[in-house]
C-alpha cells in the first residue's frame, strides 16, 4: 500500500509540473515556412481563424506571395480555409494560409466561431458564482463550441475534475447557465453547467449560413504550364524517345545478325 501511495504521489507531482507546460504549448503559435512571411514578419498580424472562399469567379486562387500572379493552389467557393496571419500589401489586406500561400482577404467570408460569439455576447457575461452541484454529481460532461451552437466538440467521461474551472458564465434565454472551459474566453469551449451531461440541447444559436457567390463547376488551370505538368510531359517524351531508340537499335542488330549468318553460309 505504501508503494502504491508513493507511485500516486509521484504521478500527481508529474501531472502538476506538466500541465502548465501543456498550457504554454497550447498557446504557442507555429510560424509558417513561407519566404515572404519570413521577410515581413514584423508587419504581419496573427488572426488564426477559418474563412469561406468567396471569389468573384466562383473560386479563389492561392498565390505564392501578396501581389503575385503565380498560383500555387485554389479553393472553390464555400470551401473553408484557415488563415494564420494577415498583412497589408499594395493597398490590400492579404491572408496567409497555413503553411504557405496567400489570398486577398476581400475574397473570404469569416466562419462564425467561438470568437464571433465572444465578440457578440461579451456584455452578457458575468463572473461565475453559480452552483456546481450538478457538476459534482455527473460522470459525463458535454463540451460545446459555444452556448446554443448545437456543435459538440468533446464528451468528458468519468472523474472529469472540472470543478473550479469556470471563472465566467453566460445565461441563455431559457435560464441555462454556461461556463467557459479554460482561461481565455475567445478561444476556449463551453459547458452547460445547469445541464452538463445533456447532448440534446437544441441549437438556439447555430452558426448562420453565409450568402456566398455560387461555386464554379471546376477550377481552371493556372496560366502557363505548371511545373508538375511540365515534368510529366518531359518524362513521357523521354520514355517515348527511349522506346524508339531501343526499337531502332534492336532492328539494326537483327539486320546485322542476319547478314552475319548469310556471310557464314556463303563461306561454307
N, C-alpha and C positions, 0 to 999 in steps of 0.2 A: 504493500500500500504506500509505503514511504517513497519507493522508487516511482510509482505511478504519479504521486503528488509532485515529485521533483520534475518529472517529464512535463506534466501540465504547466508547472510554473515556468519552465524554460520556454515552452511553446507560447505561453502568454507574453513573456518578455520579448520573444522574436516578433510576434504579431504587433506588439506595441511599438517596436522600433521600425518595422517595415511599413506600417500603414501611412505614417507621414510621408515617407519616400514615395509611396504609390500615389498619394495626392499630388505631390510635386510633379511626378512624371506625367500624371493625367493633364496637368496644366501646361506642360511643355509644348511648344509649337515646333513641329518638324519642318524645317525650311526646305523648299523645293530645290532640285538640281536644275536650275534654269539660269543661263548665262546673263540674260537681260536683267533678271531679278537680282543676281549677284552684284551687278554693276550699279543697280539703282535701289538697293535695299533700304537706304536711308529715306527714300521718297515714298516707300510703299506703306500701306495701312492694312493691318490684319483684319479680316472680316469673318472667315470660317463659316460660311453659310451656303445652303443649296438654293439653286435657281432653276426655273424652267427656261428652256431655249424658246425664243420667240422672234426669229428673224423675219425680215420682210419677204424673203423668198421662200419661206417655209422651212428654213434650216439656218443654223449659224455656223460659220467657219471658225475653226480654231487655228490661229496663226502663230508663227514662231516667236514673234515679238510685237509689241504695240506699233501700229502703223505699217506693218509688213503685209505683203500680198502672198507670202509663202504659207500655204495651208498645210497644217500637219494633221488635222482631224476635222470632224464636223458632227453636229448633232441635229436631228430632226426636231422641229417644234414640239414641245410637250415633254421631251426627254429632260431629265434632271442632270445638272452639272454642279459639282462642288467647287466654289470659288474660295481660294485660300487668302489671297492678297489682292488689293486694288492699287492702282496708280493713275495719276493724271498725266497724260502724254498727248501732245499735239492738240490740245483743247478738248480732249475726250477722256472719259473715265474708262479704264481697262481693267479686266479681272483676270487673275492668273488661276487657271485650272491646275489642281494638283495632279501629278508632279510638275507638269510643264505645259505650255500652250496658253495663248492669250485670246480674249474675246471682248468686244465692246460691251460695257455694262448696259448700254441702251437697248441691246438685243436680248436682255434677260428680264425675267419676272421672278421676284423673290418667292420662295416657297414659305408658306405660313408655318411657323415653328414655335418652340417654347420661348424664343427671344421675342417674336412678334407678340405672343400672349403677354409676356412680361411688360413690354412697352405699352400695350393697350390697357393693362389692368393694374399697373403698379400702384395707382392711387387707391385701389380696393384692398390692398394687403394690410396686414397688421401684425404686430409682434404676437407670436403664439403663446397663449396662456390657457389652452383648452384641456380637455380631459383625455388622457391616453388609456383609459380603462379598456376599451375595445382593442387597442393595440397590444395590451398585455395579454389578453385572452386568446387572440388569434394566432394560428400557426401558419397562416398564409397571408402574404401581403402583395397586393397587385400594384404595380408601378405603371403610371401613365405618363405620356409626353407632357400633358398639361390638363388642368381640370376641364372635363367635358369634351376632350379630343376624340374619345372613342378608340384611341390607339394605345394598346398595351405594349410596353417595351420590355417588361420583365415581371416574373412572379417569384417572389422570395418565399420559400417554404422552410418550415422548421423554426428553430430558435433564431429569429431574424436579427435581434439586437438593435432595433431601430429606435428604441425609446431614448429620448433626449436628442434625436437627430433633427428635430423640427424647431426652427427659430422664428419663421414667419409663416403665416397662414392666409387662406383665402376662403371665403364663404360664398357658395353659389346661390342661385335664385331659389333652390329647393331646400336651403338651410344646411347642406352638407359642407363640412369643414375639410379643407385640403391643406396639406403641408408640403413644403419644398424639401425634397430629399437631397441634401447637400448644403453647400455653403454659399454658392453663387446662384441666385435665382435666375439669371439669364441663361444658364447652361445646364441646369440640373432638372431632373424629372420630379413628378408629384405622386403623392399617396393620398387617397381619400381617408382621412383619419376617422371620420364618422362611420365609414363602411369599408374597412381596409381589405377584406377578402372578396368583395363582390366584383366579379368580372363582367357583369352585365349592366353597369351604369351607362345610361344612354348618352349618345354623343350630342349633347346640347350646345357644344361649342366646337363643332368639327371644322377642320381647315376648309376655307372657301375654295371653290374651283375657279381658277383664273380664266379670264376671257382671252384666249390666245389666237394668234393668226394660224389658220389651218396648216398642218404639216405638209411638206412636199411629198410627192409619191416616191421620190428617190433623191438621193444626194448626188448632184452632178459631179463628174470627175474634176479635179483641180486643173488650172491652166498649166500647160506644159506636160511633160512626161514624168510621172512620179518615179523616184529612184528605184522603188521595188519593181515597177513595171519595166523600167529600163534594164535592170539586172535580169529579169525574166526573159526579155527579148534577146539579150546578149547570150544567155545560156542556151536558148533554143537555137539561135544561129550557130553557136559553137558546136552543139550536139549534131545539128544537121550537116555542117561542114565536115565534121569528123566522120560521120557516117558515109558521106560521099567520097571522101578521100580513101577510107578503108575499102569501099567497094571498087574504086578505081585501082587501088593497089592490088587487091586480090585478083581482079580481072587481068591486069598486066602480068601478074605472077603465073596465072593459069596459062596465058598465051606463051610465056617463056617456057613453062614446063612442057607444053605440047610440042613446041619447036624442038626442045631438047630431046624429047622422045623420038621425034621423027628423024633427027640427026643421028641418033644412036641406031635406029633401024636401018638407015641408009648405009652406015658403016659395016653393019653385019651382012 
